[in-house]
């Protein structure tokens, strides 16, 4: 895992991001810092349309994308947004790396990536903070495949299928499955 992180950092630091490149350029189409908000749904819920109240989670993240490689941190919490309670809500923190294939002519960027669980945190973390560490070995990493659509220069939409990493799956609530569909909004 350390080798992947070091390789990603080296690639990002050696990749020049040209902010003055035209919008249609594949190097700048999807590059830069992004904020993202997602809803997680169980894959079985998406396949069965008769479910009235689907079980889901919500999350927020930040990502940096060089030319085609993106690295980011993402936290999600199980339940509905209006059920958030700062005293009791637990947040699952995930680090991820994605490889994008931008197609600026049609404003999409399909991607594939891997992620690892960094820990599950609640309010007590701030009483005795520590540096989060990856919880998954190479054979336990999660993976995702998705499509980012960028209809406007500052807003995008993400749709992703994700197989949760082993430890993230074990730490999340029992009603969330390992295979999930994520739908999100991205701010560039």
ZIRAPE-V867810 format. One record per residue. RES is the residue in three letters. BURIAL is b if it has 24 or more other ideal C-beta (glycine too) atoms within 12 Angstrom, else e. Layout:
<<RES & BURIAL> <RES & BURIAL>>
This chain:
<<UNK & b> <UNK & e> <UNK & e> <UNK & b> <UNK & e> <UNK & e> <UNK & e> <UNK & b> <UNK & e> <UNK & e> <UNK & e> <UNK & b> <UNK & e> <UNK & e> <UNK & e> <UNK & e> <UNK & b> <UNK & e> <UNK & e> <UNK & e> <UNK & e> <UNK & e> <UNK & e> <UNK & e> <UNK & e> <UNK & b> <UNK & b> <UNK & b> <UNK & b> <UNK & b> <UNK & b> <UNK & b> <UNK & e> <UNK & b> <UNK & b> <UNK & b> <UNK & b> <UNK & b> <UNK & b> <UNK & b> <UNK & b> <UNK & b> <UNK & e> <UNK & e> <UNK & b> <UNK & b> <UNK & e> <UNK & e> <UNK & e> <UNK & e> <UNK & e> <UNK & e> <UNK & e> <UNK & b> <UNK & b> <UNK & b> <UNK & b> <UNK & b> <UNK & b> <UNK & b> <UNK & b> <UNK & b> <UNK & b> <UNK & b> <UNK & b> <UNK & b> <UNK & b> <UNK & b> <UNK & b> <UNK & b> <UNK & b> <UNK & b> <UNK & b> <UNK & b> <UNK & b> <UNK & b> <UNK & b> <UNK & b> <UNK & b> <UNK & e> <UNK & e> <UNK & e> <UNK & e> <UNK & e> <UNK & e> <UNK & e> <UNK & e> <UNK & e> <UNK & b> <UNK & b> <UNK & b> <UNK & b> <UNK & b> <UNK & b> <UNK & b> <UNK & b> <UNK & b> <UNK & b> <UNK & b> <UNK & b> <UNK & b> <UNK & b> <UNK & e> <UNK & b> <UNK & e> <UNK & e> <UNK & b> <UNK & b> <UNK & b> <UNK & b> <UNK & b> <UNK & b> <UNK & b> <UNK & b> <UNK & b> <UNK & b> <UNK & b> <UNK & b> <UNK & b> <UNK & b> <UNK & b> <UNK & e> <UNK & e> <UNK & e> <UNK & e> <UNK & e> <UNK & e> <UNK & e> <UNK & e> <UNK & e> <UNK & e> <UNK & e> <UNK & e> <UNK & b> <UNK & b> <UNK & b> <UNK & e> <UNK & e> <UNK & e> <UNK & e> <UNK & b> <UNK & b> <UNK & b> <UNK & b> <UNK & b> <UNK & b> <UNK & b> <UNK & b> <UNK & b> <UNK & b> <UNK & e> <UNK & e> <UNK & e> <UNK & e> <UNK & e> <UNK & b> <UNK & b> <UNK & b> <UNK & b> <UNK & b> <UNK & b> <UNK & b> <UNK & b> <UNK & b> <UNK & b> <UNK & e> <UNK & b> <UNK & b> <UNK & b> <UNK & e> <UNK & b> <UNK & b> <UNK & b> <UNK & e> <UNK & e> <UNK & b> <UNK & b> <UNK & b> <UNK & b> <UNK & b> <UNK & b> <UNK & b> <UNK & b> <UNK & b> <UNK & b> <UNK & b> <UNK & e> <UNK & b>>
